[in-house]
Amino acid sequence: MMALAPELTSDQVLQAFRTDAPNLFLGAAFVTVGLIAAAFSIIRRKNDSVLNYFAIFAFLYGARLWVQANLIGLIVQSPFYTRLAVGINFVVPIPAFLFFDAAGLLHRRGKVLGYVMEIILGAIALMTFAFGPAPIYQTINTVVVIVALAAVVVQSLGSGGNRDLVIVRRGLLIFVAFALFDNIAGAIGRYPRIEPYGFVGFLGALGYVAARQTLERDQQLNDIQKELEVARRIQLSILPGEFPPSAAFCVAARYVPMTSVAGDFYDFIVADEKQAGLLIADVSGHGVPAALIASMVKLAATAQRSNAGDPSGLLSGMNAALCGNTQNQFVTAAYVHLDAESRELRYSAAGHPPMLLLRDGAVQEVWENGLMLAAFDFATYSTAAHRLEPGDRLLLCTDGILEASTANGEFFGHEALFALMQETAGIPPSAAADRIISAVQQWANVQEDDLTVLVCDYLGHGNGKAN
């Protein structure tokens, strides 16, 4: 248990303070720098390893100067405090080498040396905290630190003209000179510690590198975000606008990407008073790669407009165009052609969730699936034909709707979607699509996939308009 030392005279305290004053001042300064760096990292809300390890290193080094001060040792007497004062020596170098690694200043051999050093120092630190100090521990620490610092200097001197290395090299050489003197002198006798003064220059060099890399990464992130915003606008531009006013069809589409850009896609292959050709597709994966493939899907679909009335032919043509050009990513798709004159729907799909048909209050699945697009050049597709009845509502969606899951892993699923279609049967497609997206977002713990839904009402020959 920690206790105050009895019978301390004012002369003892004053003499200890005079001896420790420089180290106490430097320790407070280093701890402050570490706390400021840590606070900055927290405020930024970004996991920056370089800044984090810098903060830990500065804090621990400053704390060591205080813990090992004679004044504190006179005031506080405890077996554990003695272990802490010795054990902290073995902990301080660990975040320093983690900093070098995170900043990209170590080559392969340097990383291996750093990991070995961390294991050794971590082990003897735990042994010290648990069982107390031993002379052999300090000997091991001295050897490890001397060898590691010498190796870092040699590697630094042999490196190229990286500007971070140039700065760190200068601060490192100053610190190593002071640290080597302390470790060598400590092995042969007792001399005044001068290492903390060298640490001032070293900490300044590390602080410069941490600040520069942090600002550079922020700038890179801003540049990436700007590029993603441009990519998002470009991707949105390849999606069609509203379905044109039609006396036969009322169509609404909703598209909610998981990230700035996405792999979901939809298009109106044909859209006029008598016909509607609705295509929906889902590229495997997410983000920029999937978005690039989605652009290729757009081109492949546009090239097949002559097959607008033949769903199987349209998908076959798209598959031929995409095979071998998607870097092993595949595409699921579904296409339905609606003809108001013949009152017929023709449907085909490629590995996609079935289309849903709401008629007279009942929901049924429309299946006609072939192999996914872009995966097999021998894939073939067939077309299913069904009668259209005024008042029919059709729904096409991507699997992000059906597979949205709660924190417990429970999928939204077909039954919930069937129920939503029935509940929203009396409202326009636009409102129904909004309700579906909202219900899925409320169901899911987090959005883990893109969400796309198309809702189409067949109005017969009544009045209708796009939504």
N, C-alpha and C positions, 0 to 999 in steps of 0.2 A: 504493500500500500504506500502511496506517495505521502511524504511528510516534509515539513520544513526543518531545515538544519538548525539545531539549537546553538545558543551562545555565539552568534556571529557578531563580530565587532564592526563598527563603522569603518575602521581602517581596512579591514579585510574586504569589505564590500567595495570601498572606494578604490583600493588597489586592483581588485578584479575588474571593476568597471573601466579603469584606465587602460588596463591590458586589453580588454575585449571591445572597447569602444569602436575601433575601426571595423572589426568583423560584425559587430551588432548593427552598425549603420549599413554596411554592405548587405548583410543578411536581410534587413528590412527592405532595402531597395530591391533586391532580387525577388523576394516574396511578392512585393508590390507589382513588379513587372509581370510575374507569373499570374497573379490574380487578374491584372488588367487584360493580359492575353486570353485567359480563360473566359473572362466576361465578354470580351469581344467575340470570341468563338460562339458563345451561347446566344448573344444578341443576333449574330448573323444567321443562326438556326441552320447552319450547314456543317456537316461533319468534315472538318479540315484537319487531317492527321498531322500535317506539318505544324500548324498553329497549336494544336492540342499538346503535342509532345514538347514543343518549345515551352509552353506554359508549365507543364509538369516538371520539366528539367529546371527551369528557373526557380520555381517554388521550392522544390526539394533541395536545391543547392543553398538557397537562402535559409531554409528551415534548418539545414545541417549546421550552418554557422551559428545559429541561435542555440540549437540543442547542445552543441559542443562547447559553448562559451563557459569559461570558468565561473562567471557570475551566476549563471543559471544553475550550474552544478553545485555551487555553494548554497543556493536558496532551496533547491529541490533535491531531496535525497530519496532514491527509490531503486530497488534492484532492476525493475523494468526500465526506469529512466537510463540507467547505465547501459542496459542492453540496447535501448533505442539510440543512444549517443554513438555507440559503436556500429550497430547494424545499419544505420542510415548511410554510412560510408559505402556499403555494398549496393545500396538501392539507387543512389544518385546517378551512376553512369548508365543505367539501363535506358531511361528515356532519351539520353543523349544519342545513343546509337539507333534507337527507334526513329529519332528525328532525322539522322543521316539517311536512313533507309527510306523514310517517307518522302524526303526531299530529292530522292534520286541521286544521292551523292556517293552511293556505294555500288561497286560492281559485285559480281557473283561471289568472289572470294571474300570480299569485305562483308557481305551479308552473312555468309557462313560463319566467319569469325565473330560477327556481332551476335548471332544466335547462340553460339557456344558460350560467349562471354555472359550473355544474359542468363543462361541456365546456371552457370557456375556461380555468378554473383547472387542470383536469386536464391540458390540453394543455401549458400553460406549466410545470407541475410536471414532466412527462415531459421536456420540452426542457431544463429545468434539470438534472435528474438525468443526462441523457445528454450534454449539451454544456457544462454549467456556467452560472452566473448571468449575466444581462445586465440593464443598467439598465431597458430597455424592459419586461422582465417585471415588475419591481417597480412600475413606473408603471401597467401594466395591472391588476395585482393591487390597487393602491390605489384606482383608479377603480372597478373591479368591486365591491370590498367596500363602498366608500362608497355607491355607487348601490344595491346590494342591501340593505344595512342600512337605508338611508333608505326604500326601498320597503317593506320589512317593517314598519318603524315606522308608515308611513302606512297600510298595510293593517290593521295591528293596531289603530290608533286608530280606523279607520273600521268596525271589526267590532262585532258586538253584544256582549251581556253574557255570552258563554260564560266559565265560571269558569276554564277552562284559559287562555284568552286573557288574562283579567284578570291572572292570576299571571305568565304569560310576558311580558306587556306591561310590567309593573313591572320585572322583571329585565332585560328587553331594553333598556328606556330607560336604565337604569344602565350596562349594558355598551356600548350604542351611543355614549353620551356619552363614555365613556373611549376606545372604539375610534376614533371619529371624531377625537378630539383627537390620538391617536397617529398616525393616517394623515395628517391634515392637517399636523400639526407635523412629521412625518417628511418630508413633501414640501417643506417650506420650510426646514428646519434640523434639528438634532439636539437632542432633549429627552429627559428620563428617561421610560421607558415606564411608564404607569400602567394600561394596558389589563388586565393580569392581576388587578388589584384589582377592577375592574368585573366581570371574569369570575366572581368568587366569587359575587356576587349573581345573575348570570345562570345559573350552574350550579345554584345552589340552586333557582331557579325551574323550570329544566328538570327537575331531579331530582324536584321535587314533582309535576310533570305526568306524568313517566314512571312514578313510583310509583303515583300515583292511577289512571292509565289501566290500568296492569298489574293492580292490585287489582280495578278495576272489571271488566276483561275476565275475570279469574279468577272473579269472582262471577257474571258473565253465563254463563260456561262451566258453572259449577256448577249454575246455574238451568236451563240447557239440558239438562244431563245428568239432572237430576231429572225434567224434563218428558219426556225420552226414556224414562226408566225407567218412568214412569207410562204412556206410550204403549205401551211394550213389554208391560207387564202387561195393558193393555186389549186389545192385539192378540192376545196369547196366550189371552185369555178368549174370543175369538170362534172359536178353534179347538176342535174337539170333544174330549171326553175320550176315554178308551179305548173301542174298539169293544166293545159289550156281549157277554157270554158267549153263544156260539151253537154249536149242534151241527153247523152246516153250514159256518161260515166262521171263519177266524182271521185277524185283520187287525192290522198294526202300522204306525205312522206315525212318521216322524222328520222334524224341522223344525229347520234350523240357519240362522238369518238371517245375512247378511253384516255388518249393522250392528244397532243396538238394535232397529230396526223394519225390516220387509221387505215385499216385494211378493208373495212366495209365499203360497199359501193352499190348504188342503184341507178337506174336509167329508164327513161321512157323511150323505147326503141321506136314506137309509133304512137302518136297522140293526135287524134282528130275526132270529128263528130261521130264517126262510124266504128273506129278501131282504137284499141289501147293495147300496147305491148309493154309489159312491165317486167323489168329485169332486176334481180337482186343478187349480190355476190358477196362472198366473205373470203378474204385471203388469209392463209394461215400465218400466225405470228402477229406482231403488233408494231406500232411505231413507223419509222421512216422506211425500212425495207418493205413492210406490207403496203405502205402507201404508194411506193414506186410500182409495185406489182398491180395495185388497184388502177393506176394510170394506164398500165398495159392492158388491163381488162377493159377499160373504157375504149381504147383503140380497137381491140379485138371485137368488141360488141358493135362499134360504129361500122366496122368493115362488113358486118353481117346484116346490115339493114335490109338487104334484098331478101333475106330469109325471115323477115319479121313475122310472117304468117305461118312459119314452120318451126316451132320451138326446138325439135330435135335437130333440125338442120342448122339452126342458129348456134346451138351448143356445140355441135360437131365442128363447125367452122371456128368457133372460139378456141376449142381444145387444140385444133391443128395449129392455130396461130401462137398459142401460149406454150405448147410442149417444147421443152429444151431451152426456154428463154426466161425461166423464173427462178433460177438458182435453187432448185429442189423445193421450192415452196409450191403449195397447191392451192386450188381455188374451188370452193363450193359455190354453186349458183342455181338459181331457179328462174324460169321464164314462163310467163303466161301471156297468151294472145287472146284478146277478147274482141268478138265481132258482133256488133249490134244488129247488123242486117240478118245474119244467119242465126243470131242468138246462140252462139256457141263459144265455149272457152276451150283453148288448146294449151296443154301444159306439159312441160318437161323440166327435169332437174338433174343436177350433177352432184350427188353426195350432200344435198342440202335438206334442212328440215322441211317437212311437207307443207304445202299451202293449206290454209284453213278456209272453209266455205261455211258461212252462216246463212241458213235458209229456213224460214218459218220457225225461228227460235232455236233451231238445233245446229250444232257445230259438227262438221265432218272433215276429216283429213283427206286431201287429194294427194295421192302418191304416184310418182312415175320417175323413179330415181335411176340414174346411171352412175358411172364412176366419176370421181372428182375431176375437175379440169386441170390441165398442165401436168398431170402425173403419168398418164398412159396414152401413148399415141394410137393405140388400138381400141380405145374406148368408143363405144357406140351408145346412142341415145334413142329413146322412143317417145312418142307423143300420146298423151291421154286426152280424149275429147269428151266434153260434158256439155249438157244443155244449160243455157243461161236462163234464169227466171228473173223478172223485174223484182227488185228488192233484195237480190243476192248481195252479200258482202263478202269480199275476198281479203285475206290477210297473208302477206308474205313478211317473214322476219329472218334475222340472222340468229345463230345459236347463242349470242350474247343475251338475248331476251330469255330464252328457255333455261339457260345454264347459270343465270344470276343466282348467287347463293348467299345464305345467311352465314353468320359467324360459325354456326354448327354444321355448315356444309350442305344444308337443305336447298335443293334447286327450286327455282320458281316453277318450272315445269309446264307441261301441256294442260293439265287440269285447271290451273289458275288462269292460263291464257284463254281457255275455252270459256270459263266463267266470266272473264272480263269482256269477251266478245258479246256474250249474251246480255250482260249488264249495260253495255254501251250501244246496244242495237238501235235505240231510238235517237241517238245523237249523231251529228255529222261526222264523217271520217276524220276531219281535222281534230275535233274534240276527242274522238275515240282514240286516235293515235297518241294524243297528249296524255290521256288517262293511262294508257298502257305503259308508256315510258315512265310516268310518275310512279305507277304501282311497282314497276321493276326496281326503280331507284330506291324506293322506300323499303323494298324487300331485302335488297342486297346490303351486306355489311360494307363492302367497298365495290366500286365498279372495276371489274377485272377483265372486261372485254368491251368491244364496241357494241353499241345498241342501234339497230336500224329496223324500222318497221314501215311497211306500205299497206295502206288500207284503201280498198277500192269498192265503191258501190255501183252496181249496175242499175241504172234508172229506167231502163227501157227507152221509150221515146218521150219521157217527160223533160222538164227543165232541170238543168243542173249546172253547176259551176265548179271550178277547181278550188281547192282549199290548201 
